[in-house]
Structure formats: C-alpha cells, structure tokens
Amino acid sequence: MPRYLLYLKRYYTGNVAETLNNLFFDEFAPLREEGLNTLKLEFGRFYRSFGRISCSIRYGLES
C-alpha cells in the first residue's frame, strides 16, 4: 500500500491543494522526498534530467 494513502486521513482538510501542500511541499511534509525517490527508482542515473523537465513544466504552467 502506498504510504500516501496512510497519511491521507490525517492530512486531508477538504481542500485538495492544501492537502497536497501539507503532504508533499511543506518543509516538514512526510512525503517531501517521495517525488525524488520515485524519479530515482524509475529512471536510475537519468533521474536529474527528468526532474529538470518536471520542474520546467511545473514552473512554465504557473506563468
């Protein structure tokens, strides 16, 4: 079972964006490293390239 499902009950606030922020993006979020760990697992030594692409897409959509 993915860890985030275990945390969902405790961190769900009714607001999806706030819940995601609390789980993944806050300074002490329990799943803060989950994205990086998944990239490393899936792409091995190429994970940095895919991480940069992901960041570019994310920040490109915000502007």
PQR file of N, CA, C, O and H, with PARSE charges and radii, in Angstrom:
ATOM      1  N   MET A   1       0.845  -1.176   0.000 -0.4000 1.5000
ATOM      2  CA  MET A   1       0.000   0.000   0.000 -0.0000 2.0000
ATOM      3  C   MET A   1       0.893   1.243   0.000  0.5500 1.7000
ATOM      4  O   MET A   1       1.799   1.346   0.828 -0.5500 1.4000
ATOM      5  N   PRO A   2       0.656   2.175  -0.903 -0.5600 1.5000
ATOM      6  CA  PRO A   2       1.449   3.401  -0.916  0.2800 2.0000
ATOM      7  C   PRO A   2       1.292   4.175   0.400  0.5500 1.7000
ATOM      8  O   PRO A   2       0.210   4.243   0.983 -0.5500 1.4000
ATOM      9  N   ARG A   3       2.389   4.741   0.832 -0.4000 1.5000
ATOM     10  CA  ARG A   3       2.396   5.460   2.104 -0.0000 2.0000
ATOM     11  C   ARG A   3       1.419   6.626   2.132  0.5500 1.7000
ATOM     12  O   ARG A   3       0.819   6.911   3.169 -0.5500 1.4000
ATOM     13  H   ARG A   3       3.268   4.685   0.359  0.4000 1.0000
ATOM     14  N   TYR A   4       1.254   7.307   0.988 -0.4000 1.5000
ATOM     15  CA  TYR A   4       0.381   8.479   0.992 -0.0000 2.0000
ATOM     16  C   TYR A   4      -1.056   8.138   1.353  0.5500 1.7000
ATOM     17  O   TYR A   4      -1.771   8.990   1.881 -0.5500 1.4000
ATOM     18  H   TYR A   4       1.740   7.075   0.146  0.4000 1.0000
ATOM     19  N   LEU A   5      -1.497   6.912   1.081 -0.4000 1.5000
ATOM     20  CA  LEU A   5      -2.865   6.531   1.470 -0.0000 2.0000
ATOM     21  C   LEU A   5      -3.004   6.455   2.989  0.5500 1.7000
ATOM     22  O   LEU A   5      -4.071   6.743   3.532 -0.5500 1.4000
ATOM     23  H   LEU A   5      -0.916   6.221   0.652  0.4000 1.0000
ATOM     24  N   LEU A   6      -1.949   6.077   3.660 -0.4000 1.5000
ATOM     25  CA  LEU A   6      -1.984   6.032   5.121 -0.0000 2.0000
ATOM     26  C   LEU A   6      -2.042   7.439   5.720  0.5500 1.7000
ATOM     27  O   LEU A   6      -2.677   7.650   6.753 -0.5500 1.4000
ATOM     28  H   LEU A   6      -1.082   5.843   3.219  0.4000 1.0000
ATOM     29  N   TYR A   7      -1.386   8.387   5.078 -0.4000 1.5000
ATOM     30  CA  TYR A   7      -1.364   9.762   5.569 -0.0000 2.0000
ATOM     31  C   TYR A   7      -2.616  10.550   5.198  0.5500 1.7000
ATOM     32  O   TYR A   7      -2.910  11.567   5.826 -0.5500 1.4000
ATOM     33  H   TYR A   7      -0.870   8.215   4.239  0.4000 1.0000
ATOM     34  N   LEU A   8      -3.340  10.107   4.210 -0.4000 1.5000
ATOM     35  CA  LEU A   8      -4.454  10.880   3.680 -0.0000 2.0000
ATOM     36  C   LEU A   8      -5.504  11.209   4.730  0.5500 1.7000
ATOM     37  O   LEU A   8      -5.983  12.342   4.779 -0.5500 1.4000
ATOM     38  H   LEU A   8      -3.101   9.281   3.700  0.4000 1.0000
ATOM     39  N   LYS A   9      -5.871  10.260   5.563 -0.4000 1.5000
ATOM     40  CA  LYS A   9      -6.884  10.530   6.591 -0.0000 2.0000
ATOM     41  C   LYS A   9      -6.451  11.650   7.531  0.5500 1.7000
ATOM     42  O   LYS A   9      -7.248  12.519   7.887 -0.5500 1.4000
ATOM     43  H   LYS A   9      -5.482   9.340   5.523  0.4000 1.0000
ATOM     44  N   ARG A  10      -5.180  11.619   7.927 -0.4000 1.5000
ATOM     45  CA  ARG A  10      -4.701  12.598   8.899 -0.0000 2.0000
ATOM     46  C   ARG A  10      -4.531  13.985   8.285  0.5500 1.7000
ATOM     47  O   ARG A  10      -4.770  14.987   8.958 -0.5500 1.4000
ATOM     48  H   ARG A  10      -4.534  10.913   7.637  0.4000 1.0000
ATOM     49  N   TYR A  11      -4.123  14.058   7.019 -0.4000 1.5000
ATOM     50  CA  TYR A  11      -3.785  15.341   6.404 -0.0000 2.0000
ATOM     51  C   TYR A  11      -4.878  15.936   5.529  0.5500 1.7000
ATOM     52  O   TYR A  11      -4.774  17.098   5.137 -0.5500 1.4000
ATOM     53  H   TYR A  11      -3.928  13.244   6.473  0.4000 1.0000
ATOM     54  N   TYR A  12      -5.922  15.180   5.209 -0.4000 1.5000
ATOM     55  CA  TYR A  12      -6.965  15.709   4.327 -0.0000 2.0000
ATOM     56  C   TYR A  12      -7.762  16.785   5.041  0.5500 1.7000
ATOM     57  O   TYR A  12      -8.293  16.565   6.130 -0.5500 1.4000
ATOM     58  H   TYR A  12      -6.007  14.236   5.527  0.4000 1.0000
ATOM     59  N   THR A  13      -7.839  17.968   4.407 -0.4000 1.5000
ATOM     60  CA  THR A  13      -8.516  19.116   5.025 -0.0000 2.0000
ATOM     61  C   THR A  13      -9.813  19.490   4.314  0.5500 1.7000
ATOM     62  O   THR A  13     -10.517  20.400   4.752 -0.5500 1.4000
ATOM     63  H   THR A  13      -7.408  18.147   3.523  0.4000 1.0000
ATOM     64  N   GLY A  14     -10.131  18.802   3.232 -0.4000 1.5000
ATOM     65  CA  GLY A  14     -11.289  19.181   2.437 -0.0000 2.0000
ATOM     66  C   GLY A  14     -10.879  20.003   1.221  0.5500 1.7000
ATOM     67  O   GLY A  14     -11.653  20.156   0.276 -0.5500 1.4000
ATOM     68  H   GLY A  14      -9.558  18.063   2.877  0.4000 1.0000
ATOM     69  N   ASN A  15      -9.664  20.526   1.251 -0.4000 1.5000
ATOM     70  CA  ASN A  15      -9.111  21.310   0.153 -0.0000 2.0000
ATOM     71  C   ASN A  15      -7.948  20.517  -0.439  0.5500 1.7000
ATOM     72  O   ASN A  15      -6.952  20.274   0.242 -0.5500 1.4000
ATOM     73  H   ASN A  15      -9.036  20.402   2.019  0.4000 1.0000
ATOM     74  N   VAL A  16      -8.070  20.115  -1.695 -0.4000 1.5000
ATOM     75  CA  VAL A  16      -7.071  19.249  -2.314 -0.0000 2.0000
ATOM     76  C   VAL A  16      -5.708  19.932  -2.394  0.5500 1.7000
ATOM     77  O   VAL A  16      -4.693  19.310  -2.082 -0.5500 1.4000
ATOM     78  H   VAL A  16      -8.880  20.312  -2.248  0.4000 1.0000
ATOM     79  N   ALA A  17      -5.666  21.198  -2.806 -0.4000 1.5000
ATOM     80  CA  ALA A  17      -4.396  21.912  -2.934 -0.0000 2.0000
ATOM     81  C   ALA A  17      -3.701  22.027  -1.579  0.5500 1.7000
ATOM     82  O   ALA A  17      -2.489  21.834  -1.489 -0.5500 1.4000
ATOM     83  H   ALA A  17      -6.491  21.703  -3.060  0.4000 1.0000
ATOM     84  N   GLU A  18      -4.444  22.335  -0.546 -0.4000 1.5000
ATOM     85  CA  GLU A  18      -3.876  22.442   0.801 -0.0000 2.0000
ATOM     86  C   GLU A  18      -3.378  21.090   1.300  0.5500 1.7000
ATOM     87  O   GLU A  18      -2.324  21.005   1.932 -0.5500 1.4000
ATOM     88  H   GLU A  18      -5.429  22.492  -0.620  0.4000 1.0000
ATOM     89  N   THR A  19      -4.130  20.044   1.018 -0.4000 1.5000
ATOM     90  CA  THR A  19      -3.728  18.694   1.422 -0.0000 2.0000
ATOM     91  C   THR A  19      -2.433  18.291   0.734  0.5500 1.7000
ATOM     92  O   THR A  19      -1.527  17.768   1.383 -0.5500 1.4000
ATOM     93  H   THR A  19      -4.986  20.113   0.505  0.4000 1.0000
ATOM     94  N   LEU A  20      -2.331  18.527  -0.579 -0.4000 1.5000
ATOM     95  CA  LEU A  20      -1.103  18.208  -1.303 -0.0000 2.0000
ATOM     96  C   LEU A  20       0.085  18.996  -0.760  0.5500 1.7000
ATOM     97  O   LEU A  20       1.187  18.466  -0.620 -0.5500 1.4000
ATOM     98  H   LEU A  20      -3.067  18.951  -1.107  0.4000 1.0000
ATOM     99  N   ASN A  21      -0.155  20.257  -0.461 -0.4000 1.5000
ATOM    100  CA  ASN A  21       0.901  21.082   0.114 -0.0000 2.0000
ATOM    101  C   ASN A  21       1.360  20.512   1.454  0.5500 1.7000
ATOM    102  O   ASN A  21       2.561  20.429   1.712 -0.5500 1.4000
ATOM    103  H   ASN A  21      -1.050  20.688  -0.576  0.4000 1.0000
ATOM    104  N   ASN A  22       0.421  20.123   2.302 -0.4000 1.5000
ATOM    105  CA  ASN A  22       0.755  19.573   3.619 -0.0000 2.0000
ATOM    106  C   ASN A  22       1.486  18.233   3.519  0.5500 1.7000
ATOM    107  O   ASN A  22       2.351  17.936   4.343 -0.5500 1.4000
ATOM    108  H   ASN A  22      -0.554  20.191   2.093  0.4000 1.0000
ATOM    109  N   LEU A  23       1.147  17.436   2.529 -0.4000 1.5000
ATOM    110  CA  LEU A  23       1.761  16.117   2.384 -0.0000 2.0000
ATOM    111  C   LEU A  23       3.116  16.139   1.662  0.5500 1.7000
ATOM    112  O   LEU A  23       4.019  15.381   2.017 -0.5500 1.4000
ATOM    113  H   LEU A  23       0.445  17.677   1.860  0.4000 1.0000
ATOM    114  N   PHE A  24       3.257  17.002   0.654 -0.4000 1.5000
ATOM    115  CA  PHE A  24       4.422  16.921  -0.215 -0.0000 2.0000
ATOM    116  C   PHE A  24       5.337  18.142  -0.210  0.5500 1.7000
ATOM    117  O   PHE A  24       6.536  17.995  -0.445 -0.5500 1.4000
ATOM    118  H   PHE A  24       2.523  17.617   0.366  0.4000 1.0000
ATOM    119  N   PHE A  25       4.819  19.336   0.047 -0.4000 1.5000
ATOM    120  CA  PHE A  25       5.603  20.536  -0.222 -0.0000 2.0000
ATOM    121  C   PHE A  25       6.018  21.347   0.997  0.5500 1.7000
ATOM    122  O   PHE A  25       6.954  22.140   0.904 -0.5500 1.4000
ATOM    123  H   PHE A  25       3.844  19.456   0.238  0.4000 1.0000
ATOM    124  N   ASP A  26       5.361  21.177   2.123 -0.4000 1.5000
ATOM    125  CA  ASP A  26       5.785  21.891   3.332 -0.0000 2.0000
ATOM    126  C   ASP A  26       7.175  21.453   3.751  0.5500 1.7000
ATOM    127  O   ASP A  26       7.649  20.389   3.352 -0.5500 1.4000
ATOM    128  H   ASP A  26       4.601  20.532   2.198  0.4000 1.0000
ATOM    129  N   GLU A  27       7.824  22.279   4.556 -0.4000 1.5000
ATOM    130  CA  GLU A  27       9.194  21.985   4.987 -0.0000 2.0000
ATOM    131  C   GLU A  27       9.307  20.637   5.691  0.5500 1.7000
ATOM    132  O   GLU A  27      10.278  19.912   5.478 -0.5500 1.4000
ATOM    133  H   GLU A  27       7.439  23.143   4.879  0.4000 1.0000
ATOM    134  N   PHE A  28       8.326  20.291   6.526 -0.4000 1.5000
ATOM    135  CA  PHE A  28       8.373  19.035   7.276 -0.0000 2.0000
ATOM    136  C   PHE A  28       7.329  18.034   6.801  0.5500 1.7000
ATOM    137  O   PHE A  28       6.877  17.197   7.582 -0.5500 1.4000
ATOM    138  H   PHE A  28       7.536  20.880   6.698  0.4000 1.0000
ATOM    139  N   ALA A  29       6.942  18.108   5.534 -0.4000 1.5000
ATOM    140  CA  ALA A  29       5.940  17.207   4.961 -0.0000 2.0000
ATOM    141  C   ALA A  29       6.452  15.764   4.995  0.5500 1.7000
ATOM    142  O   ALA A  29       7.617  15.510   4.690 -0.5500 1.4000
ATOM    143  H   ALA A  29       7.310  18.788   4.899  0.4000 1.0000
ATOM    144  N   PRO A  30       5.584  14.827   5.364 -0.5600 1.5000
ATOM    145  CA  PRO A  30       6.025  13.436   5.482  0.2800 2.0000
ATOM    146  C   PRO A  30       6.420  12.794   4.151  0.5500 1.7000
ATOM    147  O   PRO A  30       7.184  11.829   4.135 -0.5500 1.4000
ATOM    148  N   LEU A  31       5.914  13.313   3.052 -0.4000 1.5000
ATOM    149  CA  LEU A  31       6.202  12.717   1.743 -0.0000 2.0000
ATOM    150  C   LEU A  31       7.030  13.646   0.860  0.5500 1.7000
ATOM    151  O   LEU A  31       6.998  13.540  -0.366 -0.5500 1.4000
ATOM    152  H   LEU A  31       5.294  14.097   3.065  0.4000 1.0000
ATOM    153  N   ARG A  32       7.757  14.541   1.480 -0.4000 1.5000
ATOM    154  CA  ARG A  32       8.534  15.554   0.754 -0.0000 2.0000
ATOM    155  C   ARG A  32       9.503  14.933  -0.259  0.5500 1.7000
ATOM    156  O   ARG A  32       9.673  15.481  -1.348 -0.5500 1.4000
ATOM    157  H   ARG A  32       7.783  14.627   2.476  0.4000 1.0000
ATOM    158  N   GLU A  33      10.127  13.831   0.065 -0.4000 1.5000
ATOM    159  CA  GLU A  33      11.118  13.205  -0.804 -0.0000 2.0000
ATOM    160  C   GLU A  33      10.518  12.159  -1.753  0.5500 1.7000
ATOM    161  O   GLU A  33      11.247  11.533  -2.522 -0.5500 1.4000
ATOM    162  H   GLU A  33       9.989  13.387   0.950  0.4000 1.0000
ATOM    163  N   GLU A  34       9.213  11.970  -1.703 -0.4000 1.5000
ATOM    164  CA  GLU A  34       8.564  10.919  -2.485 -0.0000 2.0000
ATOM    165  C   GLU A  34       8.773  11.084  -3.986  0.5500 1.7000
ATOM    166  O   GLU A  34       9.044  10.104  -4.680 -0.5500 1.4000
ATOM    167  H   GLU A  34       8.621  12.479  -1.079  0.4000 1.0000
ATOM    168  N   GLY A  35       8.653  12.303  -4.496 -0.4000 1.5000
ATOM    169  CA  GLY A  35       8.834  12.539  -5.926 -0.0000 2.0000
ATOM    170  C   GLY A  35      10.243  12.209  -6.381  0.5500 1.7000
ATOM    171  O   GLY A  35      10.433  11.543  -7.399 -0.5500 1.4000
ATOM    172  H   GLY A  35       8.432  13.099  -3.933  0.4000 1.0000
ATOM    173  N   LEU A  36      11.231  12.672  -5.630 -0.4000 1.5000
ATOM    174  CA  LEU A  36      12.629  12.399  -5.966 -0.0000 2.0000
ATOM    175  C   LEU A  36      12.922  10.905  -5.898  0.5500 1.7000
ATOM    176  O   LEU A  36      13.597  10.364  -6.775 -0.5500 1.4000
ATOM    177  H   LEU A  36      11.077  13.213  -4.803  0.4000 1.0000
ATOM    178  N   ASN A  37      12.428  10.245  -4.879 -0.4000 1.5000
ATOM    179  CA  ASN A  37      12.646   8.798  -4.755 -0.0000 2.0000
ATOM    180  C   ASN A  37      12.017   8.025  -5.906  0.5500 1.7000
ATOM    181  O   ASN A  37      12.590   7.043  -6.379 -0.5500 1.4000
ATOM    182  H   ASN A  37      11.880  10.684  -4.167  0.4000 1.0000
ATOM    183  N   THR A  38      10.853   8.454  -6.357 -0.4000 1.5000
ATOM    184  CA  THR A  38      10.187   7.799  -7.484 -0.0000 2.0000
ATOM    185  C   THR A  38      10.980   8.006  -8.773  0.5500 1.7000
ATOM    186  O   THR A  38      11.150   7.078  -9.563 -0.5500 1.4000
ATOM    187  H   THR A  38      10.388   9.251  -5.973  0.4000 1.0000
ATOM    188  N   LEU A  39      11.465   9.242  -8.978 -0.4000 1.5000
ATOM    189  CA  LEU A  39      12.292   9.500 -10.162 -0.0000 2.0000
ATOM    190  C   LEU A  39      13.540   8.622 -10.160  0.5500 1.7000
ATOM    191  O   LEU A  39      13.896   8.052 -11.192 -0.5500 1.4000
ATOM    192  H   LEU A  39      11.326   9.997  -8.336  0.4000 1.0000
ATOM    193  N   LYS A  40      14.200   8.507  -9.027 -0.4000 1.5000
ATOM    194  CA  LYS A  40      15.401   7.673  -8.930 -0.0000 2.0000
ATOM    195  C   LYS A  40      15.082   6.213  -9.221  0.5500 1.7000
ATOM    196  O   LYS A  40      15.833   5.533  -9.920 -0.5500 1.4000
ATOM    197  H   LYS A  40      13.911   8.970  -8.188  0.4000 1.0000
ATOM    198  N   LEU A  41      13.974   5.740  -8.687 -0.4000 1.5000
ATOM    199  CA  LEU A  41      13.584   4.351  -8.890 -0.0000 2.0000
ATOM    200  C   LEU A  41      13.263   4.062 -10.361  0.5500 1.7000
ATOM    201  O   LEU A  41      13.677   3.037 -10.903 -0.5500 1.4000
ATOM    202  H   LEU A  41      13.364   6.293  -8.119  0.4000 1.0000
ATOM    203  N   GLU A  42      12.533   4.962 -10.991 -0.4000 1.5000
ATOM    204  CA  GLU A  42      12.071   4.729 -12.359 -0.0000 2.0000
ATOM    205  C   GLU A  42      13.141   4.992 -13.421  0.5500 1.7000
ATOM    206  O   GLU A  42      13.209   4.280 -14.422 -0.5500 1.4000
ATOM    207  H   GLU A  42      12.197   5.795 -10.551  0.4000 1.0000
ATOM    208  N   PHE A  43      13.980   6.020 -13.204 -0.4000 1.5000
ATOM    209  CA  PHE A  43      14.892   6.448 -14.258 -0.0000 2.0000
ATOM    210  C   PHE A  43      16.370   6.244 -13.931  0.5500 1.7000
ATOM    211  O   PHE A  43      17.230   6.578 -14.745 -0.5500 1.4000
ATOM    212  H   PHE A  43      13.925   6.599 -12.390  0.4000 1.0000
ATOM    213  N   GLY A  44      16.672   5.709 -12.773 -0.4000 1.5000
ATOM    214  CA  GLY A  44      18.059   5.431 -12.420 -0.0000 2.0000
ATOM    215  C   GLY A  44      18.941   6.664 -12.486  0.5500 1.7000
ATOM    216  O   GLY A  44      18.594   7.717 -11.951 -0.5500 1.4000
ATOM    217  H   GLY A  44      15.973   5.438 -12.111  0.4000 1.0000
ATOM    218  N   ARG A  45      20.067   6.529 -13.135 -0.4000 1.5000
ATOM    219  CA  ARG A  45      21.029   7.630 -13.160 -0.0000 2.0000
ATOM    220  C   ARG A  45      20.568   8.821 -13.996  0.5500 1.7000
ATOM    221  O   ARG A  45      21.202   9.876 -13.960 -0.5500 1.4000
ATOM    222  H   ARG A  45      20.349   5.673 -13.569  0.4000 1.0000
ATOM    223  N   PHE A  46      19.491   8.676 -14.739 -0.4000 1.5000
ATOM    224  CA  PHE A  46      18.962   9.770 -15.551 -0.0000 2.0000
ATOM    225  C   PHE A  46      17.897  10.591 -14.823  0.5500 1.7000
ATOM    226  O   PHE A  46      17.258  11.451 -15.430 -0.5500 1.4000
ATOM    227  H   PHE A  46      18.976   7.819 -14.769  0.4000 1.0000
ATOM    228  N   TYR A  47      17.702  10.335 -13.542 -0.4000 1.5000
ATOM    229  CA  TYR A  47      16.611  10.986 -12.812 -0.0000 2.0000
ATOM    230  C   TYR A  47      16.734  12.510 -12.795  0.5500 1.7000
ATOM    231  O   TYR A  47      15.716  13.203 -12.777 -0.5500 1.4000
ATOM    232  H   TYR A  47      18.221   9.636 -13.049  0.4000 1.0000
ATOM    233  N   ARG A  48      17.946  13.041 -12.800 -0.4000 1.5000
ATOM    234  CA  ARG A  48      18.115  14.504 -12.764 -0.0000 2.0000
ATOM    235  C   ARG A  48      17.529  15.162 -14.008  0.5500 1.7000
ATOM    236  O   ARG A  48      16.916  16.226 -13.922 -0.5500 1.4000
ATOM    237  H   ARG A  48      18.772  12.478 -12.814  0.4000 1.0000
ATOM    238  N   SER A  49      17.714  14.540 -15.143 -0.4000 1.5000
ATOM    239  CA  SER A  49      17.171  15.093 -16.390 -0.0000 2.0000
ATOM    240  C   SER A  49      15.651  15.161 -16.335  0.5500 1.7000
ATOM    241  O   SER A  49      15.050  16.171 -16.703 -0.5500 1.4000
ATOM    242  H   SER A  49      18.212  13.676 -15.213  0.4000 1.0000
ATOM    243  N   PHE A  50      15.042  14.089 -15.878 -0.4000 1.5000
ATOM    244  CA  PHE A  50      13.582  14.066 -15.796 -0.0000 2.0000
ATOM    245  C   PHE A  50      13.079  15.005 -14.714  0.5500 1.7000
ATOM    246  O   PHE A  50      11.994  15.572 -14.847 -0.5500 1.4000
ATOM    247  H   PHE A  50      15.530  13.269 -15.579  0.4000 1.0000
ATOM    248  N   GLY A  51      13.844  15.181 -13.646 -0.4000 1.5000
ATOM    249  CA  GLY A  51      13.488  16.144 -12.607 -0.0000 2.0000
ATOM    250  C   GLY A  51      13.489  17.561 -13.139  0.5500 1.7000
ATOM    251  O   GLY A  51      12.595  18.346 -12.824 -0.5500 1.4000
ATOM    252  H   GLY A  51      14.725  14.720 -13.538  0.4000 1.0000
ATOM    253  N   ARG A  52      14.490  17.895 -13.947 -0.4000 1.5000
ATOM    254  CA  ARG A  52      14.554  19.230 -14.550 -0.0000 2.0000
ATOM    255  C   ARG A  52      13.383  19.455 -15.508  0.5500 1.7000
ATOM    256  O   ARG A  52      12.799  20.538 -15.541 -0.5500 1.4000
ATOM    257  H   ARG A  52      15.216  17.257 -14.202  0.4000 1.0000
ATOM    258  N   ILE A  53      13.054  18.441 -16.272 -0.4000 1.5000
ATOM    259  CA  ILE A  53      11.907  18.554 -17.181 -0.0000 2.0000
ATOM    260  C   ILE A  53      10.625  18.790 -16.391  0.5500 1.7000
ATOM    261  O   ILE A  53       9.814  19.640 -16.758 -0.5500 1.4000
ATOM    262  H   ILE A  53      13.529  17.562 -16.245  0.4000 1.0000
ATOM    263  N   SER A  54      10.444  18.041 -15.313 -0.4000 1.5000
ATOM    264  CA  SER A  54       9.251  18.197 -14.473 -0.0000 2.0000
ATOM    265  C   SER A  54       9.154  19.595 -13.883  0.5500 1.7000
ATOM    266  O   SER A  54       8.082  20.199 -13.873 -0.5500 1.4000
ATOM    267  H   SER A  54      11.104  17.351 -15.016  0.4000 1.0000
ATOM    268  N   CYS A  55      10.279  20.108 -13.390 -0.4000 1.5000
ATOM    269  CA  CYS A  55      10.291  21.458 -12.821 -0.0000 2.0000
ATOM    270  C   CYS A  55       9.992  22.500 -13.884  0.5500 1.7000
ATOM    271  O   CYS A  55       9.268  23.461 -13.626 -0.5500 1.4000
ATOM    272  H   CYS A  55      11.151  19.617 -13.398  0.4000 1.0000
ATOM    273  N   SER A  56      10.539  22.319 -15.071 -0.4000 1.5000
ATOM    274  CA  SER A  56      10.290  23.259 -16.161 -0.0000 2.0000
ATOM    275  C   SER A  56       8.813  23.298 -16.520  0.5500 1.7000
ATOM    276  O   SER A  56       8.246  24.368 -16.742 -0.5500 1.4000
ATOM    277  H   SER A  56      11.126  21.537 -15.281  0.4000 1.0000
ATOM    278  N   ILE A  57       8.203  22.137 -16.575 -0.4000 1.5000
ATOM    279  CA  ILE A  57       6.769  22.064 -16.880 -0.0000 2.0000
ATOM    280  C   ILE A  57       5.972  22.728 -15.778  0.5500 1.7000
ATOM    281  O   ILE A  57       5.077  23.526 -16.055 -0.5500 1.4000
ATOM    282  H   ILE A  57       8.663  21.268 -16.395  0.4000 1.0000
ATOM    283  N   ARG A  58       6.283  22.413 -14.534 -0.4000 1.5000
ATOM    284  CA  ARG A  58       5.543  22.973 -13.392 -0.0000 2.0000
ATOM    285  C   ARG A  58       5.634  24.487 -13.376  0.5500 1.7000
ATOM    286  O   ARG A  58       4.613  25.168 -13.282 -0.5500 1.4000
ATOM    287  H   ARG A  58       7.010  21.765 -14.308  0.4000 1.0000
ATOM    288  N   TYR A  59       6.844  25.022 -13.467 -0.4000 1.5000
ATOM    289  CA  TYR A  59       7.010  26.477 -13.393 -0.0000 2.0000
ATOM    290  C   TYR A  59       6.557  27.166 -14.671  0.5500 1.7000
ATOM    291  O   TYR A  59       6.175  28.336 -14.640 -0.5500 1.4000
ATOM    292  H   TYR A  59       7.674  24.469 -13.544  0.4000 1.0000
ATOM    293  N   GLY A  60       6.593  26.464 -15.781 -0.4000 1.5000
ATOM    294  CA  GLY A  60       6.086  27.019 -17.020 -0.0000 2.0000
ATOM    295  C   GLY A  60       4.570  27.190 -16.987  0.5500 1.7000
ATOM    296  O   GLY A  60       4.034  28.127 -17.578 -0.5500 1.4000
ATOM    297  H   GLY A  60       6.903  25.514 -15.805  0.4000 1.0000
ATOM    298  N   LEU A  61       3.885  26.286 -16.298 -0.4000 1.5000
ATOM    299  CA  LEU A  61       2.423  26.371 -16.206 -0.0000 2.0000
ATOM    300  C   LEU A  61       1.980  27.468 -15.260  0.5500 1.7000
ATOM    301  O   LEU A  61       0.868  27.978 -15.397 -0.5500 1.4000
ATOM    302  H   LEU A  61       4.321  25.525 -15.818  0.4000 1.0000
ATOM    303  N   GLU A  62       2.819  27.849 -14.300 -0.4000 1.5000
ATOM    304  CA  GLU A  62       2.449  28.882 -13.338 -0.0000 2.0000
ATOM    305  C   GLU A  62       2.505  30.282 -13.946  0.5500 1.7000
ATOM    306  O   GLU A  62       1.820  31.187 -13.469 -0.5500 1.4000
ATOM    307  H   GLU A  62       3.722  27.434 -14.189  0.4000 1.0000
ATOM    308  N   SER A  63       3.312  30.475 -14.993 -0.4000 1.5000
ATOM    309  CA  SER A  63       3.447  31.819 -15.548 -0.0000 2.0000
ATOM    310  C   SER A  63       2.425  32.119 -16.602  0.5500 1.7000
ATOM    311  O   SER A  63       2.417  33.216 -17.160 -0.5500 1.4000
ATOM    312  H   SER A  63       3.869  29.741 -15.381  0.4000 1.0000
TER
END
